[in-house]
Amino acid sequence: MKNIPLLRPKVILIIFISSLLTVLSINQGFTQEYKIKTIVIDAGHGGRDGSTRGAYSTEKDVALKTALHLGEAIQASMKDVKVIYTRSTDVFIPLYERIAIANNAKADLFISIHCNDMPMIRSTVVTGYKRGKKGKRIPITQTVYRKSTSTRGVETFVSGMGRLNEQDEVIKRENSAIFLEDNYKENYEGFDPNNPENYIILSLMKNTFRTQSLKLAKLVQDQYINVGRVDRGVQEKSLAVLARAGMPAILTEIGFISNPDEENYMNSQAGQNEITECLLKAIQNYKKGIEG
């Protein structure tokens, strides 16, 4: 009798989760009348998790301002919907607690608001020349770090399966908050943001609400396009803040804080009003489509 190779525990876990979510997805199709009653709005980052900044403002402050404006707009125009904030002040909220707030409230939507940023690029510049042996000119160089200030646009993410070698700067930046949490290994059951294999499990956990999340994300992007924003599309990424949400969930990047024009736009009253209106209309259209 041939030896049968044993499956690695992680593989067994992935198969189990996948099977479970398949059953949940099938059962979900038989649900009765569904209404959007509770929306959790998550202002990204906060407190000690707030290093991303533009020329004069920080992502955490812009995200909070937008989240509060959106919540006020929802409460003013959608009287039958309850709004819950993961934070309403400049405090650090661990990623797992943000999801717990939504799950405990049995929320129907989870919307996380962020500002995008460009990574620092290392380059070498020539600052002058000096004379070497036999009078030869030798360049004097200096290492500098710069980021693009011209990149612009909006993009919206849902939790999904990406290629293992494509854990890009957005994923690393948004998941890096895990390292700021006490006992993060226990909080995320050994999840390591630097280990690509871990993202498979995160993606499978979110698969149940993938279709609805993609629908909401597209509606958000459509509204951005309608007001002339540069469309960077809807993308599926392995984001820890979305993975355990027991409801449709999105993370929207409302602009690049590294771009001076977009930083000004996101901090202006007109910009805040327009962004809020885009998100509100998308939620209203989603609600209408779900409830009929």
Secondary structure, DSSP 8 states (H G I E B T S, - for coil): --------HHHHHHHHHHHHHHHHHHHHTT-------EEEEEE--BTTB---B-SS-BHHHHHHHHHHHHHHHHHHH-TT-EEEES-SSS----HHHHHHHHHHTT-SEEEEEEEE----EEEEEEEEEEE-GGG-EEEEEEEEEE--SS---EEEEEE----TT---HHHHHHHGGGGGSTTHHHHTTT--TT-TTHHHHHHHHHGGGHHHHHHHHHHHHHHHHHTT--EEEEEEE--HHHHT-SS-EEEEEEEETTSHHHHHHHHSHHHHHHHHHHHHHHHHHHHHHHH-
